[in-house]
Amino acid sequence: MQMTDKFASLATDNAPGQELRQAAGNIGDLICGESIAGRLVDFSHGDIDAFLPTPGAFDRFFEAIAAGGRQAYTEYRGSADIRAELAEKLATFTGAPISVERGTIITPGTQGALFLAVASLVNQNDKVAIVQPDYFANRKLVQFFGGQVLPVTMTYMGGGSEAGLDLSQLRAAFDVGAKVFLFSNPNNPTGAVYSEREVVEIAKLVEAYGVTVIADQLYSRLLYEGETYTHIRACGVPEDRIITIMGPSKTESLSGYRLGIAFGSPSIIENMEKLQSIVSLRAAGYNQAVLHTWFSEPVGWLDERIRQHQAIRDDLLSLFREGGIASRTPQAGSYLFPTLPPLAVSQHDFVRLLRHQANVIVTPGNEFGPHHDSVRLNCSQDQDAAIAAAHRIVTIVHRYLD
Amino acid sequence: MQMTDKFASLATDNAPGQELRQAAGNIGDLICGESIAGRLVDFSHGDIDAFLPTPGAFDRFFEAIAAGGRQAYTEYRGSADIRAELAEKLATFTGAPISVERGTIITPGTQGALFLAVASLVNQNDKVAIVQPDYFANRKLVQFFGGQVLPVTMTYMGGGSEAGLDLSQLRAAFDVGAKVFLFSNPNNPTGAVYSEREVVEIAKLVEAYGVTVIADQLYSRLLYEGETYTHIRACGVPEDRIITIMGPSKTESLSGYRLGIAFGSPSIIENMEKLQSIVSLRAAGYNQAVLHTWFSEPVGWLDERIRQHQAIRDDLLSLFREGGIASRTPQAGSYLFPTLPPLAVSQHDFVRLLRHQANVIVTPGNEFGPHHDSVRLNCSQDQDAAIAAAHRIVTIVHRYLD
């Protein structure tokens, strides 16, 4: 693969958070009507000024500074004490044991964990099954290492109690030699949670074909009322063939500390640590201490956070549906992935117009696969601001209907 | 390249800081004499409890937490405000202009910058000229991306005012097609600083052959009395073909924050940012604010730090030389790379014996190239503890003489 090809697939211009670097360009010819005033809402990521970082996070950081060198220079895979604590908590949360000494690695964000896991498993020409839609970096990571993406459709708008993964397509991908299956659950961007039946079927297929699984469960704690979650690592996949990835950047609003964790297969984690030694050495030493707060939040804190997000989710869904914009009801996480009605402008231009005329930032759906009629919103925002912005989205959509 | 080969070259067992993970193994058969009591000194990295982080660093972190989302979610290449400030300071320091908007990227440590730079420039089968000895990750990085290392000898024990780089070997590497030259200045592990003549000759060769340079200048601020430093980026290398890497982890003891910066070629930095978006997203947002302190330390702070390190350097050099252990006098940085006399045990076993019998950790020389008779010491330690440990090193060396 040529260097230019390698980096062409990494286009970041429309990636969440990169809007600052977008040239304004000429959208003058496209503009209809006046701008709609309103406070900027950046739905590309959560607003941690609206949903504050976990109580006590900063205190643990402060203690780490006081601890000095011991905390600044941890093993590359992260502080042994903190990993031991996390192994216990995450084994309880996911319902399957974790090797304390060999089964965990702390990384700079879950992005760091994903990168190391893919790099440790995907080589030139390896086939990797990837869900469509799914987190935009999944495809890019596989392509960067010269792997071949085999897309597997998720019919997330189908309704019902399943995520909608096409299991026959997944089997077909394994039939033609996919060696890795990489997926997020809850799904990013749709908020779909895989049913127990789907997870068990995936686990059976993985087992039968000798495939390795990377399960990105970043949002699995923010589970809405009445929903159930099945951890694939507790469904019989052999320990050495599964890596689960989580982190406190989203639900817990700790993104500014850049912390993630991968757990599971000791042999994969050993390679991930070797690679981390040349990628970034380790997650920032002091920051690691913030993980003490994770899964140890004050009683009721998580329930309240879920309740607040669910309220915003429901408000936005109602507004969109009344405005003729369809959306799956997310079962977990803070993303909405509405389907826009046919517009007279391209998705790319719609996103720019929305920003220019309505002070609202959303992420284009085609960052997540060939989803040219969708946009993603992270609803972890100030509730009033989010509702006002959703009204503006509906207005702008109607203004540019085909 | 097979996956197993790809990771075999990343062995981290003897890497600095990984000693915790080394199995004790059986060294019982090798042991001569009693253990020598003394406080543990870990020369594998600097002791930030002896040399404290820059004054004000934590205050800037605290302000960043208070700033909230704005500081947590920066551009992938880092906060625009902080990069603008750094571009100005680093242009002054290095004597050549830096593009404020397009010429800088903040990374998780200088390791992060090195990884991104090599990944952006080295593809399968590309030839890369690397100095021997030099920082251990350089070789590993090139090999991980399937590149071919062309070693260039530095005769660092030659004395005189030059680092001792074999410029004819460098030219020969360029003659056979090396497209990248990656080197640290001051050299890690020897502390050699390239003379103005050497740097200018490198710059001329690079220009003549169209080679791209990655200059790791991590330690270039800790320059001992009477020494001069020449920045290669100010020596006529075209802007688009040089990346300089620095960071506040060493001289400034800020390693626990994991911060580095790469500056220079806008096109290379654009690719580095694209890659950072899938590797770790960004250097931890709050941590980036600590860079405000860099090159803005209290008056006299750097001079005093240099003076203190020079005193330890001189004490250790005297002790080693009196004990029959030769060493180049480092001109910058805090590393010593003494040559041990012929021993009856292997380098690997000597390092283990030293730890077991004398409570002293050093890094084996063969981490830096084929240097089986050397060890590296980071002298950024408590002065008394370092002197006591150096005495123990001399004793153990004499105990195991061939």
Interface residues (C-beta under 8 A of the other chain):
Chain A: M1 Q2 M3 K6 F7 L10 A11 T12 A15 G17 Q18 L20 R21 H45 D47 I48 D49 F58 F61 A64 I65 G68 G69 Q71 A72 Y73 T74 E75 Y76 A80 T107 P108 G109 Q111 G112 L114 F115 S120 L121 N123 Q124 A137 K140 L141 F144 S255 G256 Y257 R258 N271 E273 K274 L275 S277 I278 V279 S280 L281 R282 A283 A284 G285 Y286 N287
Chain B: M1 Q2 M3 K6 F7 L10 A11 T12 A15 G17 Q18 L20 R21 H45 D47 I48 D49 F58 F61 A64 I65 G68 G69 Q71 A72 Y73 T74 E75 Y76 A80 T107 P108 G109 Q111 G112 L114 F115 S120 L121 N123 Q124 A137 K140 L141 F144 S255 G256 Y257 R258 N271 E273 K274 L275 S277 I278 V279 S280 L281 R282 A283 A284 G285 Y286 N287
